[in-house]
Amino acid sequence: MDHIEELARALAKLPGIGPRQGKRFVYYLLAAPGAERLKLAELITALGREVRQCPECLRFFTGRALVCNYCSDSRRDDSQLMLVEKDQDLAALERAGTYKGHYFVLGGVLTLSGKGAIREKELVRALEKKVAKGLTEVVLALSATSEGEHTADHIRTILLPYRDRIKISTLGRGLATGSELEYSDAETLRAALTNRKEA
């Protein structure tokens, strides 16, 4: 078994990493002190031990609590639920410091070719629970890409049974077409949140 090739292939599966970068990482690790490799291995192992997924919003968090700090915070607004593609988007929106409602992490987007997936069953369960707690607005905070638009259209069909009770809004101006939330600065996200419009 060629450990160099095997690790390079494993690293190449990471988002944005190709075979050449995977191999570059392996050779970097080989040249690094043993203590650095050991620390990295311990951190990766700790991910499975210390990090859990919140059963409410489905974001990953560190800690022993049953739900994450956002879902357990009684000061957050139960009338709003923001749908985001991934954990990084949620983190970016929190840095903007404008939104005070709850979140749901979809876990991805739907592509026009039929690939991709979102946590649809979990979303329906979350909606039923949130409606019972006074939910009045769902904010579609998806990237301004064709995949984000396609996913938003699909979510609108999921939300059809709730349209008489729930307003659906999208992020307003401030986000350029084709931009991903994760890479947007706090000021742009604040503007997009403040100027959100009904979808």
C-alpha positions, 0 to 999 in steps of 0.5 A: 500500500502506497501511503503517500498516494492514498493520503493524497487521494483522500486529501484531493476529495476535500472541496477546492483541493485537486490531486496535485494540491493533495500530493503537495500537502502530503509532502509538506506533512512528511517534511514537517516535525512529527509533533505537527503531524501528531497534532493535526491527527489529534485535531481531526480525530477530535472532530468526531469526538467533540463536534456535534450537529445541532438537531434543531438547525443542523449546524455543527458546533463544539460543546456538550450541550444538546442544541447549539448556542443559537437554538438555545438562546431565548433572546432570539426571535422565534418569528424568523427562520433563515435558511442558509446553504452551509455552516460558513454562510451562517457564520458570515451572517452572524458576523454581520450582527444584524439578524436575530432570528433562528437558522436552518442549514440546508446542507447544500444546493440543488443544481439545474442538472439534478445533482446536489441535495438539501435536507428537505425532510428535516426542513419540513419537520423544522417548519412544523415545529417553528410554525407552532412556536409563532414563525411568521417569516422565512428568509431565503439567504442563498447565494446569488447563483443559478444553483441558489436560485434553483434551490430557492424555487424548490423551497418556495414549493415546499413552503406553499402549504404555509403561505397563508401564515408565513411571509417568504423573503429573500436578501435584498440589494448588496449581494452581487449576482454570482456571489456566495454568502460565505465570502461576502463582507459584513457590511454587504450582508447587513445591507442585504438583510436590511433590504430583504424583500418578499419573495 
